[in-house]
């Protein structure tokens, strides 16, 4: 489980492509390597990944076929920056919201505005996630816990407004129109919406 509070952005150091598998490494600072072990779960751009190899201060991960299908990890290249978050430990403060690291789909960046005082990124979404989005609700974008704003269900877009500290810790300031980001539905919202819809359907009300 993760909080969506990004702990740093680091480049892919090495990457090896197979037919349905990508193996890649990320070199991390010492504070993110504390007590790391083989099999540990670490969120890479919001994707829950398992540490497959430890090579000094570089950690290796494998992205399997299903991960490549659902996420944007098939676009990774050496030098690509990725968000990193270690999994939460019992008793840790959660300053964002509960994130599983199980990506539902990718979203396209459709607009970026930097007014000097505000930095706003707008994403397009599809019908599959529309029921779970509402203004002021949570959105996990490339692993970052963000707040949905300016939701337009007709245009199928919503925006996030980013503070300077978020821009400093993440790669959001380098996103461009057409880029794809990983998106995870907020699970509590999904549970409530799906349960209500199921109960209404059972009663023949929808």
Buried (B, 14 or more C-beta within 10 A) or exposed (E): BBBBBBBBBBEBBEBEBEEEEBBBBBBBEEEBBEEBEEEBEBBBBBBBBEBBEBEEEBBBBBBEEEBBEBBBBBEBEEEBBBBBBBBBEEEEEBEBBBBBBEBBBBBBBBEBEEEEEEBBBBBEBEEEBEBBBBEEBBBBBBBBBBBBBEBEEEEBBBBBBBEEEBBEBBBBBEBEEEBBBBBBBBBEBBEEBEEEEEEEEEEEEE
